[in-house]
Amino acid sequence: MKIDKKFRLDNKIAIITGASKGIGKAIARALGEQGARVVVSSRKQEAVDEVADEFASEGMQIMGIAAHMADQVQIKNLVDLTLKAYGGIDIVVNNAAINPVYGPIVEAESEVFDKIMRVNVKGPLELSKLAYPAMKENGGGSVINISSIEGITPGLGLGLYSISKSALISLTKVLAREWGKDGIRVNVICPGLVKTKFSEALTSDERVMKYVLAKQALPDLAEPEDIAGLALYLASQASSFVTGGVYSADGGYTI
C-alpha cells in the first residue's frame, strides 16, 4: 500500500472529546477530511452542533453528541449513541480537559484535585473502557490521549494540572500494554503552549510568552492544526506498529 493511502480513514468511526474548539476541533477536522465518520463531543450540545453543521457543509460525515467527561452517565450515552448511529468505534481521542486553578500546590483544595482528576484522567479511562468492546470486536483500534508537556516537565503554578497530565501518560502506557493483544494501540500527545482559548491566560501574559519562546527551539507558538497532524498519524494505519508512545509537540521546549 502506498504511504499516502495509509493515512486515509475511510469508514473509520472516531469520537473526539473537547472538540467544539481548539485542538479537539482541529483533530476532528483532520480525521474527517481523511474520510472518518466523526463524533464531536463537548459539554454543550449547541457547541457541538455548530461544529457538526460547519463540517457537514464541507462534505464530512459528522455528528455532535454532548457529554461531560466528569459524568459517567453522559460518557456511556456518548458511546451508546455512537454505536447506534454508526455501528462501531475505531478511534477515540481523549482531548477534553480542565485547569480551574493556578497557584502553589500547597494552597490547592482537595475538591479541586478531585474535579481535575475526574475530567482529565477518569473521564478518558471510562470512555476508553466503554469503547474497548467495540474496538476489540472490530479487530483493533486507536486511542489517542492528549496530555501536555506539563505532564513531563511541570511548571510553576500548574501543579494539579501537571499531576493529572502525568497520570494520563501513565494510563496510556497501561492501556497500551493490556490492550495490544486485541490490536488496540494507545498513544499520548504532549503539546506545548498552543494558541487556544484554553491557554489564553498564559498566551496573554507577556512574561510567560517571553519565557516560553526563549526556551523553545522554534520561534513561535503552535496552532491547533500543528497538533492535528500527529493525531492523524496515530489514528491511521501509518502508525500500525506504534503503541505506548509519548509524543511531544512543543517546538523543542523540553529539549
Residue, then its C-alpha position, 0 to 999 in steps of 0.5 A: m500500500k502506498i504511504d499516502k493511502k495509509f493515512r486515509l480513514d475511510n469508514k473509520i468511526a472516531i469520537i473526539t472529546g473537547a472538540s467544539k474548539g481548539i485542538g479537539k476541533a482541529i483533530a476532528r477536522a483532520l480525521g474527517e477530511q481523511g474520510a472518518r465518520v466523526v463524533v464531536s463531543s463537548r459539554k454543550q450540545e449547541a457547541v457541538d452542533e455548530v461544529a457538526d453543521e460547519f463540517a457537514s457543509e464541507g462534505m464530512q460525515i459528522m455528528g455532535i453528541a454532548a457529554h461531560m467527561a466528569d459524568q459517567v452517565q453522559i460518557k456511556n450515552l456518548v458511546d451508546l449513541t455512537l454505536k447506534a448511529y454508526g455501528g462501531i468505534d475505531i478511534v477515540v481521542n481523549n482531548a477534553a480537559i480542565n485547569p480551574v486553578y493556578g497557584p502553589i500546590v500547597e494552597a490547592e483544595s482537595e475538591v479541586f484535585d478531585k474535579i481535575m482528576r475526574v475530567n482529565v484522567k477518569g473521564p478518558l479511562e471510562l470512555s476508553k473502557l466503554a469503547y474497548p468492546a467495540m474496538k476489540e470486536n472490530g479487530g483493533g483500534s486507536v486511542i489517542n490521549i492528549s496530555s501536555i508537556e506539563g505532564i513531563t516537565p511541570g511548571l510553576g503554578l500548574g501543579l494539579y494540572s501537571i499531576s493529572k497530565s502525568a497520570l494520563i501518560s501513565l494510563t496510556k502506557v497501561l492501556a497500551r500494554e493490556w490492550g495490544k493483544d486485541g490490536i488496540r494501540v494507545n498513544v499520548i500527545c504532549p503539546g506545548l503552549v498552543k494558541t487556544k482559548f484554553s491557554e489564553a491566560l498564559t498566551s496573554d501574559e507577556r512574561v510567560m510568552k517571553y519565557v516560553l519562546a526563549k526556551q523553545a527551539l522554534p520561534d513561535l507558538a503552535e496552532p491547533e492544526d500543528i497538533a492535528g497532524l500527529a493525531l492523524y498519524l496515530a489514528s491511521q494505519a501509518s502508525s500500525f506498529v506504534t503503541g505506548g508512545v509519548y509524543s511531544a509537540d512543543g517546538g523543542y521546549t523540553i529539549 
